[in-house]
Each structure stands twice: as structure tokens, then as C-alpha cells.
């Protein structure tokens, strides 16, 4: 569990550097909301990591392959992340925003590669009964990584340039690198695979086989739609959240203190509350409860937009949003793990988590335009409404599942 905590940190800290933290840098350089929203497309590698996930299931990394299939790929990704952060650090968004966008895209690719390896590592390291606890520990570390590159970066923004901040942020790679060197490779990861004689056989065993196996799930098409829509409400507001806080009058220190430090406590509380809830009720019921809460939580931002830069109201907003979001994360990760076959862990988990990311990174590119058109209150009401399809699909899946159980019993 300590290893999961550290690897969660390694997985989490790069994300704000291509997301919220980078959005504030762009805003500080007086870039338009539309451009800031478009920059969310730099995170598309998180949405398409299933494309190269089969390589991580199959190919060995030269020189460091003795660490094991999962650890060697994770260590390689850590090196790429370090280089990508330094590239952003030495860029200039206001003068060469396309170049900065390219470096952010490179960082997202490296970070997504790390996620593929670490997600497979986590799923393979624990039994089905321990997945919820492992996910909770991993997400805790993930949020601590957010704290490092989110709140940490905002505090530093008061005393130094964004370029220097990103140089400091690159040091976050040390935690994951050291942990990987001393961690133990999962036994299931060490299972040898049959050598492929040609490209066709390689594609058949690494791409087609995992997808065909996933298609054995009842109503698998509906499952994919559910994965895409379940966390849509949270995903859509993310690119504009920090911009919203600044626009209504909060400074960097207030944003860091409330949304990050206080927010991380609320999120961790939500994660463990979600884990405790799932230990007492079924996963389906947990998904329903958490889904409703995380969708309705966006309405607190409407009140925040009307009240303005009130710190106490922001604490209420962040508390409600982060607790419900943490509960939703715990339930959702347990659900994704339950869908994966141990023989194709990296590919199948990457496919499922990529769909979730596509909702966040693809559709959220329009968030800046919607915010400009509807205003902040209208924007947050809209973000609440687009969470409803995920709940409807979940109810459909549960209903089909009940009918299937009844037919099997008969």
C-alpha cells in the first residue's frame, strides 16, 4: 500500500502541469479563454493511450527489462516525463504557444504511458477483494501529486517565474523513480508470452485478442458509453475551474490554500468514504449514489458565481465537489478493475480509462467557448446537465444485468 501511495504520486503530479497549472500560466500571459480551452487538447494522449497500451503488454525495454515488464516501462516513462517538463520550463507560451502546446502534448504522452504501466501494475499486484483498498491508496498518492504540482506551483507563483516553477516541478520524478527501483514486480506480469512471428500475429495477440475478450461482457457497447459519460460533469468544468477562481477575484494563494490543500483533504475523505460505502453495499448501488452526488455537486459553483470571491463559500463549494468527486473516483476505479481480464490488464484498463479521459480532454476543449457564451452560472448549470446521460446508462446496465441473472436462474 505504501508503494501504491508513492506510485500514485508519480502518476498524479504531471497532470496539473498540462492542465490547471498550465492554464494559470497561460492566463498570466493574457491568452484568451478560447485558446486556454483549446490547450486542453494537449491532454488527448490520455484519451488514446489504448492505442500503444498493447506494446507495453508485449515489448521489453532494452537495458532495463530485467526490472520486469511493468517496472521497466514505468521507469522509461518517468525519464520521458522529466525531459518533457524541462522542455515546457524553457518554453515561452506567449511568444511560441504552438511549441509550448507540443511540449505539453509530449508530457501528456509520457504521463499516459506511465499510467498504462502503473494501472496494470496495481491491478496485477492485488486480489479482486483488495482492489478497492489498493485504488484508494493509489488515488491518495495521486491527489498528493496534484497537491505538489498544483498548490505547490501556485505558492511558488507568488515569488518566481513560471519557467523556474516548472524546473522545480521536474524533481517530482524522483519519488516514482526511487520507488520503482525498490518495488517488487507482480508475479502475473512475469508470465512469458508466446513470441510473435510477424506483424499480423503481433496485432492479433496484443490488440484483437484483448478487445475480443472484452466484447464477451454482456452489453459491452453500453459499458463503453457508461465509462465515457459517468464522470462527464466533473471533466467538463476542469479546464475552466482555476480560470473561474481568478476571474471572480481570488488570488494564487487563496486558490492554492482552499482548492488544493483544503480540497485534497476533502477529496481523500471522499475516497475513503466511497471505499467504506462500497464495503457495505453493492458496487452498482455505490455507482448510483456517487454518480448522483458528483453530478449535483456542480450546482454549488452556480452559487459561488453569484456570491463572488468569498473564501468561506469557496470552502463549501470545494468541500462538496471534492468529497463527491472522491467517492465517485473510488467507485469508478473499482468498477474498471472488475472489467479487466488478467491476461490483458494493460490494454483493457487503458481502453476503459482512455474513454473517461476522452470525455475530459476532447469535449472539454469547448468549455471556454461555452463559458464565454453562457456566463459562469450558465456554464456550471450546463455541466450539471451533461452528467445525466451517464446515470441513465448506468440504470440501463443494472436493469439488463438483473434480467440476465433472472434468465440464467430460470
Secondary structure as UniProt FT lines:
FT   HELIX           2..16
FT   TURN            17..19
FT   HELIX           20..28
FT   TURN            29..30
FT   HELIX           33..38
FT   HELIX           39..43
FT   HELIX           44..47
FT   HELIX           50..58
FT   TURN            62..64
FT   HELIX           65..67
FT   HELIX           69..89
FT   TURN            93..95
FT   HELIX           97..125
FT   HELIX           128..130
FT   HELIX           131..149
FT   HELIX           151..157
FT   TURN            158..159
FT   HELIX           162..169
FT   HELIX           170..172
FT   HELIX           173..182
FT   HELIX           188..190
FT   HELIX           199..203
FT   HELIX           204..208
FT   HELIX           209..214
FT   TURN            215..216
FT   TURN            218..219
FT   HELIX           220..229
FT   TURN            230..231
FT   HELIX           232..247
FT   TURN            248..249
FT   HELIX           252..255
FT   HELIX           256..262
FT   HELIX           263..278
FT   TURN            279..280
FT   HELIX           283..296
FT   TURN            297..298
FT   HELIX           299..307
FT   HELIX           311..339
FT   HELIX           342..344
FT   HELIX           345..361
FT   HELIX           363..366
FT   HELIX           367..385
FT   TURN            386..387
FT   HELIX           388..409
//
